[in-house]
Amino acid sequence: MAEYCIGLMSGTSLDGADGVLVKFDNDKLTVLASASQPFTSVLRSELLALNTSGADELHRTAQAANQLAVIYAQVVNELILRGRDQGIVREDILAVGVHGQTVRHQPRAPSTADKNTGYTLQLNNPALVAELTGIDVVADFRSRDVAAGGQGAPLAPAFHQSMFSRADETVCVLNLGGIANLSVLRPSVAAAGKQADAVVGFDCGPGNALMDAWCQRHTGQAYDLGGAWAATGKLIPELLDSLLKEPYLTLAPPKSTGRDLFSLKWLDAKLKPFAGAKPQDIQNTLTEFTASACVSGVHSYGKNSKLLIVCGGGAFNDHLMHRLQAGLPNILVSSSTAHGLPPLQVEAAAFAWLARQAVIRQAGNLASVTGAAGPRVLGAIYPR
């Protein structure tokens, strides 16, 4: 019997909420409808501010969470309307999976003896989403993995494995959101007499976060459309070298990161010796920084792959995609559209998948990716 779920995602790019209505038929996932709702500039600014401590932060956090819940509910209700064309009504939806908006991500460092020091915070009010939609809501996906000693991120590799893995070859999946994360999917069927290798997944470094922030500061635009502005600039090799010296980049997986590290404050410190540089040259170098970190990840952990599937907003950055292909001449760099899901639907679909996993009490994490003590059912369920 077919099952239906809705997945919602608002990522570190802070551009808005994306949602998909999906059908599960014998574990096969099909996207039936998609919808999105942009964040207002006021909400986006508030979410950015909440990445650092400020006055009356608890009140501001709660109010921002409520605003997010309203936006999430609007996306859900729009998806319900679109689902009617296919004979799907609200009561058919098994659950809504909503990740929330990450404002702090501080998982336990591998060198830390006390596993209880890690935490991750996503702004959300899932109870309000359930109230406004009349559908069971699954939220707070990361915290159980962190409680089990894991990084709590990335969570998408388990979904990538179910969606993109192949029986006879290694496939890499790169999500270019605000942060870039890579999944290395080994052949799903092991050769005779051999054990299949575990999935590898980790945050490579910044995806769009630094490029978007720099573009906003100097052009007033939320992002560099197609990477056109970066393409007008020239690489600053000394700056690229400095950026690539960030210690996080050389850590071995499991590892995860976020705006806690790759922020404008971090970038401004790196830019002090380059005060006279042209803004477009810095944008070009930031694009190369993202590409280089991703290419390095593929070289280190996905060297046997012949295919890199790219999703997230960065898949629409033509200049970045060209730089990825230049760094991986023996690997086909391809948009996820060619592999069954458009780039902006992949993460939302992942949270629909994770919601269903929670409802049927199946693990949503991969311990080989996050470093958790083992497989865990992720998420808390808020009944309709």
DRENDO-1510 file (C-alpha; in Angstrom, 1 decimal, always signed):
<recs>
REC; n; res; u; v; w
REC; 1; MET; +0.0; +0.0; +0.0 .
REC; 2; ALA; +1.3; +3.4; -0.9 .
REC; 3; GLU; +2.4; +5.8; +1.8 .
REC; 4; TYR; +2.7; +9.6; +1.6 .
REC; 5; CYS; +5.0; +11.9; +3.5 .
REC; 6; ILE; +6.0; +15.5; +3.3 .
REC; 7; GLY; +9.6; +16.7; +3.8 .
REC; 8; LEU; +10.6; +20.2; +4.6 .
REC; 9; MET; +14.1; +21.8; +4.6 .
REC; 10; SER; +15.5; +25.3; +5.3 .
REC; 11; GLY; +19.3; +25.1; +5.0 .
REC; 12; THR; +22.3; +27.2; +6.0 .
REC; 13; SER; +21.8; +29.4; +2.9 .
REC; 14; LEU; +18.8; +31.0; +4.7 .
REC; 15; ASP; +16.9; +31.7; +1.5 .
REC; 16; GLY; +13.6; +30.0; +2.5 .
REC; 17; ALA; +11.8; +26.7; +3.1 .
REC; 18; ASP; +11.5; +24.0; +0.4 .
REC; 19; GLY; +9.0; +21.2; +0.6 .
REC; 20; VAL; +8.1; +18.0; -1.3 .
REC; 21; LEU; +5.2; +15.6; -1.2 .
REC; 22; VAL; +6.5; +12.1; -1.8 .
REC; 23; LYS; +5.0; +8.7; -2.4 .
REC; 24; PHE; +6.5; +5.5; -1.0 .
REC; 25; ASP; +5.6; +2.3; -2.8 .
REC; 26; ASN; +7.5; -0.7; -1.6 .
REC; 27; ASP; +10.3; +1.6; -0.4 .
REC; 28; LYS; +10.5; +3.3; -3.8 .
REC; 29; LEU; +10.3; +7.1; -3.5 .
REC; 30; THR; +8.6; +9.4; -6.0 .
REC; 31; VAL; +8.2; +13.1; -5.7 .
REC; 32; LEU; +4.6; +14.1; -6.5 .
REC; 33; ALA; +4.7; +17.9; -5.8 .
REC; 34; SER; +7.1; +20.6; -4.6 .
REC; 35; ALA; +6.7; +24.0; -3.1 .
REC; 36; SER; +8.8; +26.7; -1.5 .
REC; 37; GLN; +8.4; +29.8; +0.6 .
REC; 38; PRO; +11.1; +32.5; +0.8 .
REC; 39; PHE; +12.2; +34.0; +4.0 .
REC; 40; THR; +11.7; +37.7; +4.5 .
REC; 41; SER; +14.8; +39.8; +4.8 .
REC; 42; VAL; +13.9; +40.6; +8.4 .
REC; 43; LEU; +13.6; +36.9; +9.3 .
REC; 44; ARG; +16.8; +36.1; +7.4 .
REC; 45; SER; +18.7; +38.8; +9.3 .
REC; 46; GLU; +17.3; +37.6; +12.6 .
REC; 47; LEU; +18.4; +34.0; +11.9 .
REC; 48; LEU; +21.9; +35.2; +11.0 .
REC; 49; ALA; +22.1; +37.2; +14.2 .
REC; 50; LEU; +21.1; +34.2; +16.3 .
REC; 51; ASN; +24.3; +32.5; +15.2 .
REC; 52; THR; +25.9; +34.7; +17.8 .
REC; 53; SER; +24.7; +35.6; +21.3 .
REC; 54; GLY; +22.7; +38.7; +21.7 .
REC; 55; ALA; +20.4; +40.6; +24.0 .
REC; 56; ASP; +17.2; +38.8; +24.9 .
REC; 57; GLU; +18.2; +35.9; +22.9 .
REC; 58; LEU; +15.7; +33.4; +24.4 .
REC; 59; HIS; +12.7; +35.6; +23.5 .
REC; 60; ARG; +14.1; +36.3; +20.0 .
REC; 61; THR; +14.8; +32.6; +19.5 .
REC; 62; ALA; +11.2; +31.6; +20.4 .
REC; 63; GLN; +9.7; +34.2; +18.2 .
REC; 64; ALA; +11.9; +33.3; +15.2 .
REC; 65; ALA; +10.9; +29.6; +15.7 .
REC; 66; ASN; +7.3; +30.5; +15.6 .
REC; 67; GLN; +7.8; +32.5; +12.4 .
REC; 68; LEU; +9.5; +29.5; +10.9 .
REC; 69; ALA; +6.7; +27.2; +12.0 .
REC; 70; VAL; +4.2; +29.4; +10.2 .
REC; 71; ILE; +6.3; +29.4; +7.0 .
REC; 72; TYR; +6.7; +25.6; +7.2 .
REC; 73; ALA; +2.9; +25.2; +7.6 .
REC; 74; GLN; +2.3; +27.4; +4.6 .
REC; 75; VAL; +4.5; +25.1; +2.5 .
REC; 76; VAL; +2.7; +22.0; +3.8 .
REC; 77; ASN; -0.7; +23.5; +3.1 .
REC; 78; GLU; +0.3; +24.4; -0.4 .
REC; 79; LEU; +1.6; +20.9; -1.0 .
REC; 80; ILE; -1.8; +19.5; +0.2 .
REC; 81; LEU; -3.5; +21.7; -2.4 .
REC; 82; ARG; -1.3; +20.5; -5.1 .
REC; 83; GLY; -1.7; +16.9; -4.0 .
REC; 84; ARG; -5.5; +17.1; -4.5 .
REC; 85; ASP; -4.9; +17.0; -8.3 .
REC; 86; GLN; -3.5; +13.5; -7.7 .
REC; 87; GLY; -6.3; +12.4; -5.4 .
REC; 88; ILE; -4.3; +12.8; -2.2 .
REC; 89; VAL; -5.9; +14.5; +0.8 .
REC; 90; ARG; -4.6; +15.7; +4.1 .
REC; 91; GLU; -5.6; +12.5; +5.9 .
REC; 92; ASP; -3.4; +10.4; +3.5 .
REC; 93; ILE; -0.2; +12.1; +4.7 .
REC; 94; LEU; +1.7; +9.8; +7.1 .
REC; 95; ALA; +3.9; +12.5; +8.5 .
REC; 96; VAL; +5.7; +15.8; +7.8 .
REC; 97; GLY; +9.5; +15.7; +8.4 .
REC; 98; VAL; +10.8; +19.2; +9.2 .
REC; 99; HIS; +14.4; +19.7; +10.0 .
REC; 100; GLY; +14.2; +23.3; +11.4 .
REC; 101; GLN; +16.9; +26.0; +11.1 .
REC; 102; THR; +20.3; +25.3; +12.5 .
REC; 103; VAL; +21.6; +28.1; +14.6 .
REC; 104; ARG; +24.3; +26.2; +16.6 .
REC; 105; HIS; +26.1; +23.1; +15.7 .
REC; 106; GLN; +28.7; +22.0; +18.2 .
REC; 107; PRO; +28.9; +18.2; +18.2 .
REC; 108; ARG; +31.4; +16.5; +20.4 .
REC; 109; ALA; +35.0; +16.6; +19.1 .
REC; 110; PRO; +36.5; +13.1; +18.6 .
REC; 111; SER; +39.3; +14.0; +21.0 .
REC; 112; THR; +36.8; +14.9; +23.8 .
REC; 113; ALA; +36.5; +12.2; +26.4 .
REC; 114; ASP; +33.0; +13.2; +27.7 .
REC; 115; LYS; +30.6; +12.2; +24.9 .
REC; 116; ASN; +27.9; +14.4; +26.6 .
REC; 117; THR; +29.5; +17.7; +25.7 .
REC; 118; GLY; +28.1; +17.9; +22.1 .
REC; 119; TYR; +24.9; +19.6; +21.1 .
REC; 120; THR; +23.1; +20.9; +18.0 .
REC; 121; LEU; +20.3; +23.4; +17.9 .
REC; 122; GLN; +17.7; +23.8; +15.2 .
REC; 123; LEU; +15.1; +26.6; +15.5 .
REC; 124; ASN; +11.6; +25.0; +15.1 .
REC; 125; ASN; +8.2; +24.8; +16.8 .
REC; 126; PRO; +7.0; +21.4; +15.5 .
REC; 127; ALA; +4.0; +21.4; +17.9 .
REC; 128; LEU; +2.8; +24.6; +16.1 .
REC; 129; VAL; +3.4; +23.0; +12.7 .
REC; 130; ALA; +1.3; +20.1; +13.7 .
REC; 131; GLU; -1.4; +22.4; +15.0 .
REC; 132; LEU; -1.4; +24.5; +11.8 .
REC; 133; THR; -1.4; +21.5; +9.4 .
REC; 134; GLY; -3.3; +18.8; +11.2 .
REC; 135; ILE; -0.6; +16.3; +10.3 .
REC; 136; ASP; +1.8; +14.3; +12.5 .
REC; 137; VAL; +5.2; +16.1; +12.5 .
REC; 138; VAL; +8.6; +14.5; +12.9 .
REC; 139; ALA; +11.4; +16.9; +14.0 .
REC; 140; ASP; +14.7; +17.2; +15.9 .
REC; 141; PHE; +16.5; +14.6; +13.8 .
REC; 142; ARG; +20.1; +15.4; +14.8 .
REC; 143; SER; +20.0; +15.3; +18.6 .
REC; 144; ARG; +19.6; +11.5; +19.0 .
REC; 145; ASP; +22.7; +10.9; +16.9 .
REC; 146; VAL; +24.7; +13.4; +18.9 .
REC; 147; ALA; +23.5; +11.8; +22.1 .
REC; 148; ALA; +24.9; +8.5; +20.8 .
REC; 149; GLY; +28.3; +10.1; +20.3 .
REC; 150; GLY; +27.8; +11.1; +16.7 .
REC; 151; GLN; +28.2; +14.3; +14.8 .
REC; 152; GLY; +24.5; +14.6; +14.1 .
REC; 153; ALA; +25.4; +15.5; +10.5 .
REC; 154; PRO; +25.4; +15.0; +7.7 .
REC; 155; LEU; +22.1; +13.1; +7.8 .
REC; 156; ALA; +21.5; +13.0; +4.0 .
REC; 157; PRO; +24.0; +10.2; +3.2 .
REC; 158; ALA; +21.5; +7.5; +4.3 .
REC; 159; PHE; +18.9; +8.9; +1.9 .
REC; 160; HIS; +21.5; +9.3; -0.8 .
REC; 161; GLN; +22.3; +5.6; -0.4 .
REC; 162; SER; +18.7; +4.7; -0.8 .
REC; 163; MET; +18.2; +7.0; -3.8 .
REC; 164; PHE; +21.5; +7.1; -5.8 .
REC; 165; SER; +23.6; +4.1; -4.9 .
REC; 166; ARG; +24.4; +1.6; -7.7 .
REC; 167; ALA; +25.1; -2.1; -7.5 .
REC; 168; ASP; +28.3; -2.1; -9.4 .
REC; 169; GLU; +30.1; +1.2; -9.0 .
REC; 170; THR; +31.0; +3.9; -6.5 .
REC; 171; VAL; +28.9; +7.1; -6.8 .
REC; 172; CYS; +29.6; +10.4; -5.0 .
REC; 173; VAL; +26.9; +12.8; -4.1 .
REC; 174; LEU; +27.7; +16.4; -3.3 .
REC; 175; ASN; +25.2; +18.7; -1.6 .
REC; 176; LEU; +26.1; +22.3; -2.2 .
REC; 177; GLY; +24.0; +24.2; +0.4 .
REC; 178; GLY; +25.4; +26.8; +2.7 .
REC; 179; ILE; +27.8; +24.1; +3.8 .
REC; 180; ALA; +29.1; +21.4; +1.3 .
REC; 181; ASN; +28.7; +17.8; +2.3 .
REC; 182; LEU; +29.9; +14.7; +0.4 .
REC; 183; SER; +28.5; +11.2; +0.4 .
REC; 184; VAL; +30.6; +8.4; -1.1 .
REC; 185; LEU; +28.3; +5.5; -1.9 .
REC; 186; ARG; +30.1; +2.2; -2.4 .
REC; 187; PRO; +28.7; -0.5; -4.7 .
REC; 188; SER; +25.4; -1.6; -3.0 .
REC; 189; VAL; +26.0; -5.3; -3.8 .
REC; 190; ALA; +29.4; -6.6; -2.6 .
REC; 191; ALA; +31.4; -8.8; -5.0 .
REC; 192; ALA; +31.4; -12.5; -4.3 .
REC; 193; GLY; +33.3; -13.3; -1.1 .
REC; 194; LYS; +33.8; -9.6; -0.2 .
REC; 195; GLN; +32.1; -7.3; +2.3 .
REC; 196; ALA; +30.6; -4.1; +1.0 .
REC; 197; ASP; +32.4; -1.0; +2.2 .
REC; 198; ALA; +30.5; +1.4; +4.5 .
REC; 199; VAL; +29.1; +4.7; +3.2 .
REC; 200; VAL; +31.4; +7.7; +3.9 .
REC; 201; GLY; +29.9; +11.1; +4.4 .
REC; 202; PHE; +31.1; +14.4; +5.8 .
REC; 203; ASP; +30.9; +18.1; +5.5 .
REC; 204; CYS; +33.7; +19.2; +3.2 .
REC; 205; GLY; +33.7; +22.9; +4.2 .
REC; 206; PRO; +31.8; +25.9; +3.0 .
REC; 207; GLY; +29.4; +25.5; +0.1 .
REC; 208; ASN; +27.5; +28.7; -0.7 .
REC; 209; ALA; +27.7; +30.4; +2.7 .
REC; 210; LEU; +30.8; +32.5; +2.2 .
REC; 211; MET; +30.1; +33.3; -1.4 .
REC; 212; ASP; +26.6; +34.4; -0.6 .
REC; 213; ALA; +27.6; +36.5; +2.3 .
REC; 214; TRP; +30.3; +38.3; +0.3 .
REC; 215; CYS; +27.9; +38.8; -2.7 .
REC; 216; GLN; +25.3; +40.3; -0.3 .
REC; 217; ARG; +27.8; +42.6; +1.2 .
REC; 218; HIS; +29.1; +44.0; -2.1 .
REC; 219; THR; +26.3; +43.7; -4.6 .
REC; 220; GLY; +23.2; +43.7; -2.4 .
REC; 221; GLN; +22.2; +40.4; -4.1 .
REC; 222; ALA; +21.5; +37.3; -2.0 .
REC; 223; TYR; +23.7; +35.2; -4.2 .
REC; 224; ASP; +25.9; +35.2; -7.2 .
REC; 225; LEU; +23.5; +34.1; -10.0 .
REC; 226; GLY; +25.2; +31.4; -12.0 .
REC; 227; GLY; +28.5; +32.5; -10.5 .
REC; 228; ALA; +28.6; +35.3; -13.1 .
REC; 229; TRP; +30.2; +37.8; -10.8 .
REC; 230; ALA; +32.8; +35.4; -9.6 .
REC; 231; ALA; +33.6; +34.6; -13.3 .
REC; 232; THR; +34.5; +38.3; -13.9 .
REC; 233; GLY; +37.2; +38.2; -11.1 .
REC; 234; LYS; +40.7; +36.7; -10.9 .
REC; 235; LEU; +42.0; +34.1; -8.5 .
REC; 236; ILE; +44.1; +35.4; -5.6 .
REC; 237; PRO; +46.5; +32.4; -5.0 .
REC; 238; GLU; +47.8; +33.7; -1.7 .
REC; 239; LEU; +44.3; +34.1; -0.4 .
REC; 240; LEU; +43.3; +30.7; -1.6 .
REC; 241; ASP; +46.3; +29.2; +0.2 .
REC; 242; SER; +45.4; +31.0; +3.4 .
REC; 243; LEU; +41.8; +29.8; +3.2 .
REC; 244; LEU; +42.9; +26.2; +2.6 .
REC; 245; LYS; +45.0; +26.2; +5.7 .
REC; 246; GLU; +41.9; +26.0; +7.9 .
REC; 247; PRO; +42.5; +23.0; +10.2 .
REC; 248; TYR; +39.0; +21.7; +9.8 .
REC; 249; LEU; +39.7; +20.7; +6.2 .
REC; 250; THR; +42.4; +18.2; +7.1 .
REC; 251; LEU; +40.4; +16.5; +9.9 .
REC; 252; ALA; +39.4; +12.9; +9.0 .
REC; 253; PRO; +35.7; +11.9; +9.0 .
REC; 254; PRO; +33.4; +11.7; +10.9 .
REC; 255; LYS; +33.2; +15.5; +11.0 .
REC; 256; SER; +30.7; +18.2; +10.5 .
REC; 257; THR; +30.7; +22.0; +10.5 .
REC; 258; GLY; +28.5; +25.0; +9.9 .
REC; 259; ARG; +28.3; +28.8; +10.2 .
REC; 260; ASP; +29.7; +28.5; +13.7 .
REC; 261; LEU; +33.1; +28.2; +11.9 .
REC; 262; PHE; +32.7; +29.4; +8.3 .
REC; 263; SER; +31.2; +32.9; +9.1 .
REC; 264; LEU; +31.8; +36.4; +7.9 .
REC; 265; LYS; +33.9; +36.9; +11.0 .
REC; 266; TRP; +36.1; +34.0; +10.0 .
REC; 267; LEU; +36.4; +35.4; +6.5 .
REC; 268; ASP; +37.1; +39.0; +7.5 .
REC; 269; ALA; +40.1; +37.7; +9.6 .
REC; 270; LYS; +41.4; +35.9; +6.6 .
REC; 271; LEU; +41.0; +39.0; +4.4 .
REC; 272; LYS; +43.0; +41.4; +6.5 .
REC; 273; PRO; +46.2; +41.0; +4.5 .
REC; 274; PHE; +44.2; +41.6; +1.3 .
REC; 275; ALA; +42.5; +44.9; +2.0 .
REC; 276; GLY; +43.2; +46.3; -1.5 .
REC; 277; ALA; +41.8; +43.3; -3.4 .
REC; 278; LYS; +38.9; +43.7; -5.8 .
REC; 279; PRO; +35.6; +42.3; -4.4 .
REC; 280; GLN; +35.1; +40.2; -7.6 .
REC; 281; ASP; +38.5; +38.7; -7.2 .
REC; 282; ILE; +37.7; +37.7; -3.7 .
REC; 283; GLN; +34.4; +36.2; -4.9 .
REC; 284; ASN; +36.3; +34.2; -7.6 .
REC; 285; THR; +38.7; +33.0; -4.9 .
REC; 286; LEU; +35.9; +32.0; -2.5 .
REC; 287; THR; +34.3; +30.0; -5.3 .
REC; 288; GLU; +37.6; +28.3; -5.9 .
REC; 289; PHE; +37.9; +27.6; -2.2 .
REC; 290; THR; +34.6; +25.8; -2.1 .
REC; 291; ALA; +35.5; +23.9; -5.3 .
REC; 292; SER; +38.9; +22.9; -3.9 .
REC; 293; ALA; +37.6; +21.7; -0.6 .
REC; 294; CYS; +35.0; +19.5; -2.4 .
REC; 295; VAL; +37.5; +18.2; -5.0 .
REC; 296; SER; +39.9; +17.3; -2.2 .
REC; 297; GLY; +37.2; +15.3; -0.4 .
REC; 298; VAL; +36.4; +13.4; -3.6 .
REC; 299; HIS; +40.1; +12.7; -4.2 .
REC; 300; SER; +40.6; +11.4; -0.7 .
REC; 301; TYR; +37.5; +9.3; -0.3 .
REC; 302; GLY; +35.8; +8.8; -3.6 .
REC; 303; LYS; +38.8; +8.2; -5.9 .
REC; 304; ASN; +37.2; +5.1; -7.5 .
REC; 305; SER; +34.1; +7.0; -8.5 .
REC; 306; LYS; +33.3; +8.0; -12.1 .
REC; 307; LEU; +30.3; +10.1; -11.2 .
REC; 308; LEU; +29.7; +13.1; -8.9 .
REC; 309; ILE; +26.0; +13.9; -8.5 .
REC; 310; VAL; +25.5; +17.5; -7.4 .
REC; 311; CYS; +22.4; +18.9; -5.6 .
REC; 312; GLY; +21.6; +22.0; -3.6 .
REC; 313; GLY; +21.6; +25.6; -4.7 .
REC; 314; GLY; +25.2; +25.4; -5.7 .
REC; 315; ALA; +24.2; +23.1; -8.6 .
REC; 316; PHE; +22.9; +26.2; -10.4 .
REC; 317; ASN; +26.2; +28.0; -10.0 .
REC; 318; ASP; +27.7; +27.4; -13.5 .
REC; 319; HIS; +31.1; +28.8; -12.6 .
REC; 320; LEU; +31.3; +26.6; -9.5 .
REC; 321; MET; +30.2; +23.5; -11.5 .
REC; 322; HIS; +32.9; +24.3; -14.1 .
REC; 323; ARG; +35.5; +24.5; -11.4 .
REC; 324; LEU; +34.4; +21.2; -9.9 .
REC; 325; GLN; +34.7; +19.6; -13.3 .
REC; 326; ALA; +38.1; +21.1; -13.9 .
REC; 327; GLY; +39.3; +19.6; -10.6 .
REC; 328; LEU; +37.8; +16.2; -11.4 .
REC; 329; PRO; +38.7; +15.6; -15.1 .
REC; 330; ASN; +38.1; +11.9; -14.8 .
REC; 331; ILE; +34.8; +12.1; -13.1 .
REC; 332; LEU; +31.5; +13.2; -14.6 .
REC; 333; VAL; +30.1; +16.1; -12.6 .
REC; 334; SER; +26.3; +16.0; -13.1 .
REC; 335; SER; +23.2; +17.8; -11.7 .
REC; 336; SER; +20.9; +15.5; -9.6 .
REC; 337; THR; +18.2; +16.4; -12.2 .
REC; 338; ALA; +19.7; +13.8; -14.5 .
REC; 339; HIS; +19.4; +11.2; -11.7 .
REC; 340; GLY; +15.8; +11.5; -10.7 .
REC; 341; LEU; +15.5; +14.5; -8.4 .
REC; 342; PRO; +16.0; +18.3; -9.1 .
REC; 343; PRO; +18.8; +19.9; -6.9 .
REC; 344; LEU; +16.4; +21.9; -4.7 .
REC; 345; GLN; +14.2; +18.8; -4.0 .
REC; 346; VAL; +16.9; +16.4; -2.7 .
REC; 347; GLU; +17.2; +17.6; +0.9 .
REC; 348; ALA; +13.5; +18.1; +1.4 .
REC; 349; ALA; +13.0; +14.6; +0.0 .
REC; 350; ALA; +15.6; +13.3; +2.5 .
REC; 351; PHE; +13.5; +14.6; +5.4 .
REC; 352; ALA; +10.4; +13.1; +4.1 .
REC; 353; TRP; +12.4; +9.8; +4.0 .
REC; 354; LEU; +13.7; +10.4; +7.5 .
REC; 355; ALA; +10.2; +11.1; +8.8 .
REC; 356; ARG; +8.9; +7.8; +7.4 .
REC; 357; GLN; +11.9; +6.0; +8.9 .
REC; 358; ALA; +11.0; +7.5; +12.3 .
REC; 359; VAL; +7.3; +6.5; +12.0 .
REC; 360; ILE; +8.2; +2.9; +11.0 .
REC; 361; ARG; +10.9; +2.8; +13.7 .
REC; 362; GLN; +13.8; +2.3; +11.3 .
REC; 363; ALA; +17.3; +3.9; +11.7 .
REC; 364; GLY; +17.8; +7.1; +9.9 .
REC; 365; ASN; +21.5; +7.6; +10.6 .
REC; 366; LEU; +24.6; +5.8; +9.3 .
REC; 367; ALA; +27.2; +5.3; +12.1 .
REC; 368; SER; +29.9; +5.1; +9.5 .
REC; 369; VAL; +29.1; +8.7; +8.6 .
REC; 370; THR; +28.3; +10.4; +11.9 .
REC; 371; GLY; +30.5; +8.3; +14.2 .
REC; 372; ALA; +27.5; +7.4; +16.5 .
REC; 373; ALA; +27.6; +4.3; +18.6 .
REC; 374; GLY; +25.3; +2.6; +16.2 .
REC; 375; PRO; +22.1; +2.9; +14.1 .
REC; 376; ARG; +19.4; +5.1; +15.8 .
REC; 377; VAL; +15.8; +6.0; +15.0 .
REC; 378; LEU; +16.0; +9.8; +14.6 .
REC; 379; GLY; +13.4; +12.4; +15.4 .
REC; 380; ALA; +10.6; +13.2; +17.8 .
REC; 381; ILE; +7.0; +12.7; +16.7 .
REC; 382; TYR; +4.4; +15.5; +17.4 .
REC; 383; PRO; +1.0; +14.0; +16.8 .
REC; 384; ARG; -1.6; +15.9; +14.8 .
</recs>
